[in-house]
Amino acid sequence: MLKLMTSSAIFTTSASKLSTRLVLFSVLATGIGQSMTFTLLAPLGREVGLGEVQIGLIISCSALAFTLTSPVWGRASDRWGRKPVLLLGLSGYAFGCILFASVFFFGLKGLLSGITLYLLVISSRVLMAALMSAAPSAASAYIADTTSAGQRVAGMGRLGAARTLGAILGPAMCGLLAVIGLLAPLYIAAGITLLSTILIAIVLREPPRTVPRITTKPKLKLLDKRYFPYILTGFLTFFAFSMTSQTIGFYIQDRFVLDGKATAQALGTGMMVAAATSFFSQAYLAGRVKMKPVRMMTLGLPVLMIGYGALLFAGSIALLVIFLGILGFGLGMVSPGFTAGASLAVGPEEQGAVSGMVSACPSAGFVLGPIIGTSLYQIDHALPYLCACVLMLPLTIYVWRFGKIERRETL
């Protein structure tokens, strides 16, 4: 026992710092690629003749794949270790990103079209999501392994901040590289992820385990009252966000009458500002103010409600960018709240399994959100944002009541 405690202390104070930075860099790398994909998909889809609902279906299919595979990879990281699963996710994402961009390359050249092009786009995106889902599950479990209960919110905040920083850099790079071509950012994202994969393979050390590595899968139930409120909050938060994020490119293009490249640049600016405010709330509020998970959520959800409603009154691109910044700030408060809350609700032997479930929350929201959002958008351009705004009200009340019950039980 003394030997284990000594090795853990050494790991925590020296090698773990570099290892943690590499894990955060891997999250940054995939965050860059994901934000680039979301920024470029609307203009790319229109360039090859895809409609709004077709593009929404691409996101929904990949999100479903991510949702179904994340818990599997989370449990696998409990059995195999964090490093092997993280490497699989990163290398799989890089390969899938190259394949996805190449399909669009042939589509833009006219070598692929119609149903063949569409099926290949969906297939490559689904493959990328299914493999990539291993990375965030393993990264989240790694952070849980290397932080104490008191450091958990801050640790998850740093993880979220790394992801958000990727969301800042991704749209910014899209805006700069769009003048070269719409596909250039995706190939660069794959290269950054490959670099992260190599660094992880060479340097990363597996964290010491406080419990023996399991050989059977932990049987965590979705409706387990310990963490279900956090899972539900994460799902509904990203369901609302997916309805708006998947239509905001169309909203900008149609409202301000822009071409594909101008849309990508305007959307890239807006998403960059949203990511910057999200980064601030995660890095400062979660990392320094040290709020409890429920408190983070009860403050963040009303901010999201205001942001969604405000988008309907954006009379200029500048105002729309500001309102997207409000959304980013709210999302940056809610995300570390439900992530850390679920992690703190279970024991060390269940961290990988619950990390897989938590990692599936955003993608689960993106299963139906884009289809519903784009369908509502075709009826009326304001509907996705109005529905997202209204949804935040009952969710805020639910989290507030859950927090009240939780505080009563701890007394």
LOFIMAR-125561 format. One line per 10 residues: number of its first residue (from 1); their letters; for each residue x, z, y of C-alpha. Coordinates in pm, 1 decimal. Layout:
<dovexs>
NUM> A> X:Z:Y ~ ...
</dovexs>
This chain:
<dovexs>
1> MLKLMTSSAI> 0.0:0.0:0.0 ~ 283.4:89.7:239.6 ~ 454.1:-238.6:158.7 ~ 135.7:-432.2:232.7 ~ 87.4:-247.0:563.2 ~ 449.2:-312.3:660.1 ~ 431.2:-683.2:582.0 ~ 101.2:-707.6:770.6 ~ 254.0:-541.9:1074.8 ~ 554.1:-775.8:1070.4
11> FTTSASKLST> 326.2:-1075.4:1030.7 ~ 105.1:-962.9:1317.4 ~ 388.3:-898.5:1560.7 ~ 616.3:-1195.4:1497.0 ~ 535.3:-1490.9:1273.1 ~ 160.4:-1463.4:1328.8 ~ 198.1:-1542.3:1699.1 ~ 343.4:-1884.2:1624.4 ~ 101.7:-1939.1:1336.6 ~ -196.4:-1846.0:1553.6
21> RLVLFSVLAT> -80.9:-2084.1:1825.7 ~ -58.1:-2364.3:1569.6 ~ -407.0:-2287.2:1442.2 ~ -536.3:-2295.1:1799.3 ~ -351.2:-2623.8:1857.0 ~ -521.1:-2771.9:1550.7 ~ -858.5:-2671.7:1695.1 ~ -751.7:-2825.5:2026.0 ~ -657.9:-3151.1:1852.5 ~ -990.4:-3188.2:1671.3
31> GIGQSMTFTL> -1171.9:-3081.0:1988.2 ~ -1009.1:-3368.6:2175.2 ~ -1115.3:-3615.0:1907.4 ~ -1471.8:-3485.7:1881.9 ~ -1529.3:-3491.1:2257.2 ~ -1386.7:-3842.1:2275.9 ~ -1626.2:-3956.2:2005.1 ~ -1928.6:-3810.4:2181.7 ~ -1818.8:-3954.8:2514.6 ~ -1759.2:-4304.8:2376.2
41> LAPLGREVGL> -2036.6:-4341.6:2119.2 ~ -2315.1:-4434.2:2363.1 ~ -2122.5:-4710.8:2547.1 ~ -1956.0:-4829.3:2223.0 ~ -2291.1:-4846.7:2044.4 ~ -2445.0:-5052.5:2320.4 ~ -2144.0:-5285.0:2326.0 ~ -2207.2:-5377.5:1960.2 ~ -2585.5:-5396.9:2002.3 ~ -2701.8:-5059.4:1866.6
51> GEVQIGLIIS> -3010.3:-4890.1:2010.6 ~ -3049.1:-4530.7:2125.9 ~ -3220.1:-4408.7:1807.4 ~ -2963.8:-4587.7:1588.6 ~ -2682.7:-4411.6:1772.8 ~ -2865.9:-4081.5:1742.8 ~ -2895.3:-4135.5:1367.0 ~ -2516.9:-4177.8:1339.9 ~ -2468.1:-3832.6:1490.5 ~ -2742.6:-3682.2:1277.4
61> CSALAFTLTS> -2599.1:-3815.7:950.4 ~ -2249.3:-3693.0:1029.1 ~ -2385.6:-3357.9:1143.8 ~ -2575.5:-3320.5:817.0 ~ -2257.1:-3388.9:621.7 ~ -2070.1:-3131.9:832.0 ~ -2348.6:-2875.7:784.3 ~ -2356.7:-2914.2:406.5 ~ -1979.7:-2909.1:355.1 ~ -1876.4:-2634.1:600.1
71> PVWGRASDRW> -1996.4:-2343.4:380.1 ~ -1827.4:-2506.7:79.2 ~ -1492.7:-2525.5:260.1 ~ -1538.6:-2171.9:392.8 ~ -1574.7:-2034.9:39.9 ~ -1284.1:-2255.3:-73.8 ~ -1059.8:-2094.1:187.3 ~ -1139.4:-1754.4:32.0 ~ -1020.3:-1886.3:-304.7 ~ -734.6:-2123.7:-214.9
81> GRKPVLLLGL> -615.4:-1973.2:113.0 ~ -656.8:-2073.0:476.4 ~ -359.4:-2310.3:504.3 ~ -446.8:-2561.5:226.3 ~ -805.9:-2596.7:348.9 ~ -692.7:-2633.2:710.6 ~ -445.9:-2907.3:612.9 ~ -713.4:-3092.3:419.7 ~ -948.9:-3082.2:716.4 ~ -692.4:-3202.3:968.1
91> SGYAFGCILF> -555.6:-3488.5:758.0 ~ -908.3:-3591.8:660.2 ~ -1014.9:-3599.5:1021.9 ~ -718.9:-3814.3:1127.1 ~ -786.1:-4065.1:848.3 ~ -1159.0:-4072.0:921.8 ~ -1104.7:-4118.6:1294.6 ~ -881.8:-4421.5:1234.8 ~ -1139.2:-4568.8:996.1 ~ -1425.9:-4505.6:1238.9
101> ASVFFFGLKG> -1240.6:-4668.7:1530.3 ~ -1138.1:-4964.4:1314.1 ~ -1498.3:-5037.9:1216.8 ~ -1591.1:-5057.4:1584.7 ~ -1284.4:-5272.3:1648.0 ~ -1410.7:-5534.1:1403.3 ~ -1759.1:-5502.6:1551.8 ~ -1634.7:-5567.5:1904.8 ~ -1440.2:-5870.4:1778.1 ~ -1755.2:-6009.3:1617.8
111> LLSGITLYLL> -1615.4:-5985.1:1265.0 ~ -1880.5:-5729.8:1167.4 ~ -2239.5:-5719.8:1285.1 ~ -2595.1:-5626.3:1195.7 ~ -2673.7:-5393.5:908.5 ~ -2322.3:-5422.0:760.5 ~ -2163.9:-5293.3:1079.7 ~ -2419.2:-5015.3:1114.8 ~ -2379.0:-4890.8:757.2 ~ -1999.6:-4890.8:788.3
121> VISSRVLMAA> -2017.0:-4697.2:1114.5 ~ -2239.6:-4433.3:955.7 ~ -2030.5:-4416.0:636.5 ~ -1699.0:-4374.0:818.9 ~ -1843.6:-4110.6:1048.9 ~ -1995.7:-3916.5:756.5 ~ -1664.8:-3925.3:566.0 ~ -1479.1:-3801.5:873.7 ~ -1727.6:-3515.5:923.0 ~ -1727.4:-3408.2:556.5
131> LMSAAPSAAS> -1347.5:-3377.0:548.8 ~ -1301.7:-3247.1:900.6 ~ -1546.5:-2958.4:841.2 ~ -1276.4:-2784.3:638.1 ~ -1065.0:-2728.2:951.5 ~ -1292.0:-2512.1:1170.7 ~ -1407.5:-2305.2:871.3 ~ -1047.7:-2223.8:774.6 ~ -939.5:-2170.8:1136.0 ~ -1221.3:-1924.7:1203.1
141> AYIADTTSAG> -1145.8:-1734.2:882.1 ~ -775.9:-1724.8:977.3 ~ -860.2:-1565.4:1313.4 ~ -1082.9:-1312.4:1137.3 ~ -795.0:-1228.8:899.3 ~ -549.7:-1167.1:1183.6 ~ -766.6:-970.2:1428.4 ~ -909.1:-620.1:1415.8 ~ -1278.0:-546.2:1476.0 ~ -1202.4:-457.9:1837.1
151> QRVAGMGRLG> -1013.1:-784.7:1887.6 ~ -1266.7:-1007.8:1712.5 ~ -1465.2:-1124.1:2017.0 ~ -1142.2:-1198.2:2205.0 ~ -998.7:-1379.6:1902.0 ~ -1308.2:-1593.9:1858.6 ~ -1308.3:-1648.0:2234.0 ~ -954.9:-1789.8:2214.1 ~ -1062.8:-2012.1:1926.5 ~ -1358.3:-2135.9:2127.0
161> AARTLGAILG> -1140.3:-2177.1:2434.9 ~ -900.1:-2400.3:2239.1 ~ -1193.1:-2611.0:2123.4 ~ -1323.8:-2625.1:2478.8 ~ -984.7:-2719.6:2618.7 ~ -996.4:-3012.5:2377.8 ~ -1337.3:-3096.2:2520.9 ~ -1179.9:-3094.5:2868.3 ~ -886.8:-3315.4:2774.6 ~ -1090.7:-3555.0:2559.1
171> PAMCGLLAVI> -1324.4:-3687.6:2831.2 ~ -1039.3:-3685.7:3083.4 ~ -832.0:-3903.3:2851.9 ~ -1133.8:-4127.0:2792.8 ~ -1173.4:-4175.8:3165.9 ~ -807.0:-4269.2:3205.2 ~ -782.9:-4486.9:2894.1 ~ -1117.7:-4664.6:2931.7 ~ -944.6:-4921.5:3152.7 ~ -730.1:-5017.4:2851.0
181> GLLAPLYIAA> -1016.4:-5031.2:2605.4 ~ -1296.4:-4816.0:2466.6 ~ -1120.2:-4765.8:2132.3 ~ -776.7:-4660.1:2256.9 ~ -871.7:-4290.5:2297.2 ~ -986.3:-4263.5:1935.0 ~ -656.1:-4390.2:1796.0 ~ -466.7:-4148.8:2021.6 ~ -687.4:-3861.8:1901.3 ~ -596.1:-3946.7:1542.5
191> GITLLSTILI> -227.6:-3938.8:1635.0 ~ -256.4:-3595.2:1797.8 ~ -433.8:-3460.2:1489.2 ~ -162.4:-3601.0:1262.2 ~ 98.7:-3421.2:1472.7 ~ -95.1:-3097.1:1431.4 ~ -114.8:-3153.4:1055.6 ~ 262.4:-3192.9:1028.1 ~ 330.3:-2878.6:1232.7 ~ 84.0:-2673.7:1027.5
201> AIVLREPPRT> 238.1:-2797.3:700.7 ~ 590.4:-2704.3:809.5 ~ 543.6:-2379.1:999.3 ~ 213.4:-2204.3:922.7 ~ 228.0:-1893.2:706.5 ~ -69.4:-1772.6:507.0 ~ -191.2:-1438.7:652.6 ~ -165.7:-1130.3:427.7 ~ -498.7:-1038.4:271.6 ~ -645.7:-688.9:287.5
211> VPRITTKPKL> -851.7:-767.7:-23.5 ~ -752.6:-964.1:-336.3 ~ -811.7:-1338.8:-320.9 ~ -1143.8:-1402.6:-492.2 ~ -1201.6:-1634.9:-784.4 ~ -1580.7:-1651.1:-754.6 ~ -1793.2:-1758.5:-461.5 ~ -1941.8:-1483.0:-243.5 ~ -2318.3:-1517.8:-264.7 ~ -2417.0:-1497.1:98.9
221> KLLDKRYFPY> -2781.4:-1570.3:171.0 ~ -2883.7:-1752.8:485.8 ~ -3155.4:-1497.9:566.0 ~ -2928.8:-1195.3:525.2 ~ -3037.4:-966.3:809.5 ~ -2676.2:-867.9:883.0 ~ -2591.8:-1203.0:1039.0 ~ -2906.8:-1419.4:1039.9 ~ -2985.5:-1356.9:1410.9 ~ -2640.4:-1487.3:1502.0
231> ILTGFLTFFA> -2677.6:-1792.7:1277.2 ~ -3023.3:-1869.4:1421.7 ~ -2894.6:-1833.1:1777.9 ~ -2604.4:-2068.4:1708.6 ~ -2830.2:-2325.9:1546.8 ~ -3096.2:-2331.3:1819.5 ~ -2838.9:-2327.2:2097.6 ~ -2669.7:-2638.2:1963.4 ~ -2999.6:-2800.6:1868.6 ~ -3095.9:-2791.9:2237.5
241> FSMTSQTIGF> -2748.1:-2899.6:2341.7 ~ -2749.0:-3193.9:2099.4 ~ -3076.2:-3328.9:2242.1 ~ -2922.1:-3347.1:2587.1 ~ -2559.2:-3429.6:2510.2 ~ -2657.2:-3730.1:2300.7 ~ -2885.0:-3870.5:2570.3 ~ -2684.0:-3782.4:2880.9 ~ -2479.8:-4103.9:2854.3 ~ -2798.9:-4311.6:2854.8
251> YIQDRFVLDG> -2939.0:-4092.5:3133.8 ~ -2637.1:-4156.9:3354.4 ~ -2626.7:-4528.3:3279.3 ~ -2999.1:-4583.2:3334.3 ~ -3046.2:-4355.4:3634.4 ~ -2744.5:-4477.0:3830.1 ~ -2737.3:-4836.5:3690.3 ~ -2380.0:-4841.7:3557.4 ~ -2196.2:-5063.5:3308.9 ~ -2034.1:-4932.4:2990.1
261> KATAQALGTG> -1691.6:-4846.9:3135.2 ~ -1834.6:-4686.2:3449.8 ~ -2068.7:-4482.2:3230.7 ~ -1779.9:-4362.1:3015.6 ~ -1585.2:-4260.0:3325.4 ~ -1878.7:-4076.1:3488.1 ~ -1973.9:-3904.8:3162.3 ~ -1610.7:-3817.5:3097.8 ~ -1590.0:-3645.3:3436.6 ~ -1911.3:-3453.0:3375.4
271> MMVAAATSFF> -1813.1:-3340.6:3027.3 ~ -1468.4:-3242.8:3153.1 ~ -1621.1:-3015.8:3418.7 ~ -1862.4:-2869.3:3162.4 ~ -1572.8:-2800.3:2928.4 ~ -1369.6:-2642.4:3210.9 ~ -1644.9:-2394.4:3296.2 ~ -1695.2:-2323.5:2926.5 ~ -1323.3:-2259.5:2889.4 ~ -1334.0:-2012.8:3177.3
281> SQAYLAGRVK> -1625.4:-1815.2:3035.0 ~ -1468.9:-1799.9:2688.6 ~ -1116.8:-1718.5:2803.2 ~ -1213.4:-1469.7:3074.7 ~ -1543.5:-1309.1:2975.2 ~ -1477.5:-1301.4:2600.4 ~ -1103.7:-1237.0:2623.5 ~ -1075.1:-995.9:2917.0 ~ -1411.3:-845.5:3007.4 ~ -1462.9:-770.1:2637.5
291> MKPVRMMTLG> -1840.8:-783.0:2621.2 ~ -2018.4:-720.5:2294.8 ~ -2151.0:-1027.9:2109.3 ~ -2519.1:-965.3:2187.3 ~ -2441.6:-907.1:2554.0 ~ -2258.1:-1240.4:2573.2 ~ -2558.3:-1418.8:2427.8 ~ -2824.8:-1250.7:2640.9 ~ -2633.9:-1348.0:2955.0 ~ -2545.1:-1699.6:2843.5
301> LPVLMIGYGA> -2886.4:-1821.1:2725.5 ~ -3059.5:-1793.0:3068.2 ~ -2767.9:-1981.9:3223.5 ~ -2828.7:-2263.0:2973.5 ~ -3198.9:-2265.3:3062.9 ~ -3113.9:-2309.0:3432.1 ~ -2863.3:-2583.5:3356.4 ~ -3102.8:-2791.9:3146.3 ~ -3374.3:-2771.2:3409.0 ~ -3136.6:-2854.6:3692.6
311> LLFAGSIALL> -3032.1:-3184.8:3529.6 ~ -3377.6:-3322.3:3604.6 ~ -3309.2:-3288.7:3978.1 ~ -2965.9:-3454.4:3984.9 ~ -2995.8:-3711.7:4261.7 ~ -2631.0:-3815.8:4244.1 ~ -2346.1:-3824.4:3997.2 ~ -2178.1:-3539.2:4185.7 ~ -2482.3:-3312.5:4145.6 ~ -2516.0:-3405.6:3780.2
321> VIFLGILGFG> -2152.1:-3308.6:3723.4 ~ -2217.0:-2968.5:3885.3 ~ -2521.2:-2906.8:3666.0 ~ -2323.7:-3000.6:3356.2 ~ -2073.4:-2738.1:3467.3 ~ -2351.3:-2476.9:3462.2 ~ -2436.3:-2580.3:3106.5 ~ -2074.3:-2547.7:3002.5 ~ -2051.0:-2198.8:3147.3 ~ -2357.8:-2083.4:2953.5
331> LGMVSPGFTA> -2245.7:-2243.0:2629.3 ~ -1905.9:-2077.7:2665.4 ~ -2074.7:-1738.4:2674.7 ~ -2309.0:-1791.8:2380.4 ~ -2058.3:-1947.7:2136.2 ~ -1808.6:-1659.2:2096.5 ~ -2104.5:-1420.5:2090.5 ~ -2270.0:-1557.5:1777.3 ~ -1935.5:-1640.9:1613.7 ~ -1785.6:-1293.7:1657.1
341> GASLAVGPEE> -2117.4:-1122.1:1584.2 ~ -2150.5:-1288.1:1243.1 ~ -1786.9:-1214.3:1158.8 ~ -1822.2:-846.6:1246.7 ~ -2138.6:-819.3:1037.7 ~ -1958.0:-876.4:704.0 ~ -1658.5:-736.5:518.4 ~ -1308.1:-886.6:475.6 ~ -1394.9:-1043.3:139.4 ~ -1676.6:-1246.0:299.8
351> QGAVSGMVSA> -1497.9:-1379.5:608.7 ~ -1437.4:-1727.8:471.8 ~ -1794.5:-1764.6:350.0 ~ -1952.9:-1647.3:674.7 ~ -1704.5:-1856.9:877.1 ~ -1829.0:-2163.5:690.4 ~ -2188.0:-2076.2:777.5 ~ -2104.1:-2014.7:1142.1 ~ -1904.6:-2339.6:1162.5 ~ -2211.2:-2519.9:1029.2
361> CPSAGFVLGP> -2433.4:-2393.9:1314.2 ~ -2333.2:-2653.7:1576.1 ~ -2350.0:-2940.3:1327.1 ~ -2684.0:-2817.6:1190.6 ~ -2818.5:-2838.9:1543.7 ~ -2693.8:-3196.5:1560.0 ~ -2880.2:-3304.0:1243.5 ~ -3220.9:-3346.3:1405.5 ~ -3133.6:-3289.8:1770.6 ~ -2998.4:-3639.8:1846.1
371> IIGTSLYQID> -3289.0:-3814.4:1670.1 ~ -3547.0:-3598.3:1846.0 ~ -3360.1:-3623.7:2174.4 ~ -3327.5:-4002.0:2169.3 ~ -3690.1:-4041.3:2054.4 ~ -3807.8:-3821.2:2341.2 ~ -3582.4:-4014.1:2576.9 ~ -3755.1:-4339.6:2485.9 ~ -4090.5:-4182.7:2574.4 ~ -3970.9:-4029.3:2901.6
381> HALPYLCACV> -3615.2:-3980.0:3027.1 ~ -3689.9:-3622.3:3134.5 ~ -3829.1:-3492.9:2803.0 ~ -3503.5:-3398.6:2621.2 ~ -3392.9:-3180.0:2912.0 ~ -3735.3:-3025.1:2965.1 ~ -3767.1:-2936.1:2595.6 ~ -3416.8:-2785.2:2586.0 ~ -3497.0:-2575.7:2893.4 ~ -3822.5:-2442.5:2745.6
391> LMLPLTIYVW> -3657.3:-2359.1:2409.8 ~ -3407.9:-2124.8:2574.9 ~ -3682.5:-1884.7:2691.9 ~ -3809.6:-1757.9:2352.1 ~ -3454.0:-1758.0:2217.5 ~ -3342.8:-1532.0:2502.6 ~ -3629.9:-1291.3:2429.5 ~ -3546.0:-1293.0:2056.7 ~ -3179.1:-1208.8:2114.2 ~ -3267.1:-937.8:2365.4
401> RFGKIERRET> -3504.7:-772.2:2117.3 ~ -3248.5:-800.9:1834.8 ~ -2985.2:-639.7:2055.5 ~ -3220.9:-357.5:2140.3 ~ -3284.3:-291.0:1769.7 ~ -2911.2:-310.0:1692.8 ~ -2827.7:-56.1:1964.0 ~ -3098.3:178.8:1835.8 ~ -2960.3:161.6:1480.7 ~ -2605.5:245.3:1595.2
411> L> -2716.2:560.3:1778.4
</dovexs>
